[in-house]
Amino acid sequence: MKELTEIRWHGRGGQGVVTAGKLLAETAMGAGQYFQAFPDYGPERMGAPIRAFTRLSSRPITIHSQIEKPDVVLVLDPTLLGTVPVAEGLEEHGSLLVNTSMSPAEVRKATGFQTGRIFTVDASHIAIEEMGREITNTPMLGAFARATGLFDIDDLAEQLKAWFGKKITAEAVEANVRAMRRAAKEVVEG
């Protein structure tokens, strides 16, 4: 891991964007890293565009602001590609990871992000098949682990089990783990 990795999440209210950022931060804590995870809400209603931020570091983090120049951007809702500038400020050699059935080349064209890495995964399809609901945060965590190499998928799976273990049924936890692992296998780089 580089000294500081800054991540920006884009999604809509109710999609688990904030939860995903926090879960990633908890995984970092388990690995002995420092972290920050916080949301940026606009209109606080279901379906409204929201952003969340996660910082991961091998050293204490002294920055206390939104992330303007992320290393990684994750987009949980593909409808945001035409309405929100998701690649804005993304580092030149950064990574853009999008939940979509589009190809990485199509995402590159839609976002105008020409210099870094683009990854796509149909997390919506995976979530529906594995969990019966279009909640894409856990599949996107699996795709993130594979795309960035920052976390081992098994470490994320253990953190997911700990995080959700007392909140949802054991069957639902296992469905989330399956969705996360499947997305890690199906993510495509272009």
C-alpha positions as CSV (number, residue, x, y, z in Angstrom):
1,M,0.0,0.0,0.0
2,K,1.3,3.5,-0.8
3,E,1.5,5.9,2.2
4,L,-2.0,7.4,1.5
5,T,-4.8,6.1,-0.7
6,E,-7.8,8.3,-1.2
7,I,-11.1,6.9,-2.4
8,R,-14.3,8.6,-3.5
9,W,-17.6,6.7,-3.7
10,H,-20.6,7.7,-5.8
11,G,-24.0,6.3,-5.5
12,R,-27.6,7.0,-4.5
13,G,-29.1,7.1,-1.1
14,G,-30.0,3.6,0.0
15,Q,-27.4,1.8,-2.0
16,G,-25.0,1.2,0.8
17,V,-22.3,3.7,-0.3
18,V,-21.6,4.9,3.2
19,T,-21.6,1.4,4.6
20,A,-19.1,0.2,1.9
21,G,-16.7,3.0,2.8
22,K,-16.9,2.2,6.5
23,L,-16.5,-1.5,5.9
24,L,-13.4,-0.9,3.8
25,A,-12.0,1.3,6.6
26,E,-12.7,-1.4,9.2
27,T,-10.8,-3.8,7.1
28,A,-7.9,-1.4,7.0
29,M,-8.0,-1.1,10.8
30,G,-7.8,-4.9,11.1
31,A,-4.7,-4.8,8.9
32,G,-3.1,-2.3,11.2
33,Q,-3.6,0.7,8.9
34,Y,-5.0,4.1,9.6
35,F,-8.2,5.3,8.0
36,Q,-11.0,7.8,7.7
37,A,-14.5,7.1,6.3
38,F,-17.2,9.8,6.0
39,P,-20.2,10.7,3.9
40,D,-21.1,13.8,2.0
41,Y,-24.9,14.1,1.8
42,G,-26.8,16.4,-0.5
43,P,-30.5,16.2,-0.1
44,E,-31.0,13.4,2.4
45,R,-33.5,11.2,0.7
46,M,-33.7,7.7,-0.8
47,G,-32.3,7.8,-4.4
48,A,-30.5,11.2,-4.2
49,P,-26.9,11.2,-5.4
50,I,-24.4,11.0,-2.5
51,R,-20.7,10.7,-2.1
52,A,-18.6,9.0,0.5
53,F,-14.9,9.2,1.2
54,T,-12.4,6.7,2.5
55,R,-8.7,7.4,3.3
56,L,-6.3,4.5,4.0
57,S,-2.8,5.0,5.2
58,S,0.2,3.3,6.7
59,R,0.7,6.5,8.8
60,P,-1.6,8.7,10.9
61,I,-3.9,10.8,8.7
62,T,-3.9,14.5,9.5
63,I,-6.0,15.7,6.6
64,H,-9.6,16.5,7.6
65,S,-11.4,17.5,4.4
66,Q,-13.3,16.0,1.5
67,I,-11.2,14.2,-1.1
68,E,-10.7,16.4,-4.2
69,K,-8.0,14.3,-5.9
70,P,-8.9,10.7,-5.4
71,D,-6.7,7.8,-6.3
72,V,-9.7,5.5,-6.8
73,V,-13.3,6.4,-7.7
74,L,-16.1,3.8,-7.3
75,V,-19.5,4.3,-9.0
76,L,-22.3,2.1,-7.6
77,D,-25.1,3.5,-9.8
78,P,-24.4,3.7,-13.5
79,T,-27.1,6.3,-14.0
80,L,-24.8,8.8,-12.4
81,L,-22.4,8.6,-15.4
82,G,-24.5,11.1,-17.3
83,T,-25.5,13.4,-14.5
84,V,-22.5,13.6,-12.0
85,P,-18.9,14.3,-13.0
86,V,-17.6,11.1,-11.4
87,A,-14.1,11.3,-12.8
88,E,-13.6,14.9,-11.7
89,G,-10.3,15.3,-9.9
90,L,-9.4,11.7,-10.4
91,E,-5.6,11.4,-10.4
92,E,-4.0,11.0,-13.8
93,H,-3.0,7.4,-13.1
94,G,-6.0,6.7,-10.9
95,S,-8.6,4.0,-11.2
96,L,-12.3,4.3,-12.0
97,L,-14.4,1.3,-11.0
98,V,-18.0,1.4,-12.3
99,N,-21.0,-0.9,-11.7
100,T,-22.2,-1.3,-15.3
101,S,-22.8,-3.7,-18.1
102,M,-20.9,-1.3,-20.4
103,S,-17.4,-2.1,-21.4
104,P,-14.4,-0.2,-20.0
105,A,-14.0,1.6,-23.4
106,E,-17.6,2.8,-23.2
107,V,-17.1,4.1,-19.7
108,R,-14.0,5.9,-20.8
109,K,-15.9,7.6,-23.5
110,A,-18.9,8.4,-21.3
111,T,-16.7,9.9,-18.5
112,G,-13.9,11.4,-20.5
113,F,-11.3,9.8,-18.2
114,Q,-8.5,9.0,-20.6
115,T,-5.4,8.5,-18.6
116,G,-5.9,5.9,-15.9
117,R,-7.3,2.5,-15.4
118,I,-11.0,1.7,-15.9
119,F,-12.7,-1.3,-14.4
120,T,-16.3,-2.4,-14.9
121,V,-18.4,-5.1,-13.2
122,D,-22.1,-5.7,-13.5
123,A,-22.6,-5.6,-9.7
124,S,-26.3,-5.0,-10.1
125,H,-26.8,-8.2,-12.0
126,I,-24.6,-10.1,-9.5
127,A,-26.4,-8.6,-6.5
128,I,-29.8,-9.6,-7.9
129,E,-28.7,-13.1,-8.7
130,E,-26.8,-13.7,-5.4
131,M,-28.8,-11.6,-2.9
132,G,-32.2,-11.2,-4.6
133,R,-31.8,-7.4,-4.3
134,E,-30.0,-4.7,-6.1
135,I,-27.7,-3.6,-3.3
136,T,-24.3,-3.3,-5.0
137,N,-22.0,-2.2,-2.2
138,T,-20.6,-5.6,-1.3
139,P,-20.1,-6.7,-4.9
140,M,-18.2,-3.5,-5.5
141,L,-16.0,-4.1,-2.5
142,G,-15.0,-7.4,-4.1
143,A,-14.3,-5.7,-7.4
144,F,-12.3,-3.0,-5.6
145,A,-10.1,-5.7,-3.9
146,R,-9.3,-7.3,-7.2
147,A,-8.8,-4.1,-9.1
148,T,-6.5,-2.4,-6.6
149,G,-4.8,-5.3,-4.8
150,L,-5.1,-3.3,-1.6
151,F,-6.9,-6.0,0.3
152,D,-7.2,-9.7,0.2
153,I,-10.7,-10.8,-0.7
154,D,-10.7,-13.2,2.3
155,D,-9.9,-10.4,4.7
156,L,-12.8,-8.4,3.3
157,A,-15.1,-11.4,3.6
158,E,-14.2,-11.8,7.3
159,Q,-14.8,-8.1,7.9
160,L,-18.1,-8.3,6.1
161,K,-19.2,-11.3,8.2
162,A,-18.3,-9.4,11.4
163,W,-19.9,-6.2,10.3
164,F,-23.2,-7.8,9.2
165,G,-23.3,-10.8,11.4
166,K,-25.6,-9.4,14.0
167,K,-27.5,-7.1,11.7
168,I,-28.8,-9.6,9.0
169,T,-29.5,-13.3,8.8
170,A,-26.7,-15.8,8.3
171,E,-28.1,-16.6,4.9
172,A,-28.0,-12.9,3.9
173,V,-24.4,-12.6,5.1
174,E,-23.4,-15.6,3.0
175,A,-25.2,-14.1,0.0
176,N,-23.2,-10.9,0.4
177,V,-20.0,-12.8,0.6
178,R,-20.8,-14.8,-2.5
179,A,-21.7,-11.6,-4.4
180,M,-18.4,-10.0,-3.2
181,R,-16.3,-13.0,-4.3
182,R,-18.1,-13.3,-7.7
183,A,-17.6,-9.6,-8.5
184,A,-13.9,-10.0,-7.7
185,K,-13.8,-12.7,-10.4
186,E,-15.9,-10.9,-13.0
187,V,-14.4,-7.4,-12.8
188,V,-13.0,-6.4,-16.2
189,E,-10.1,-3.9,-16.9
190,G,-9.9,-2.0,-20.1
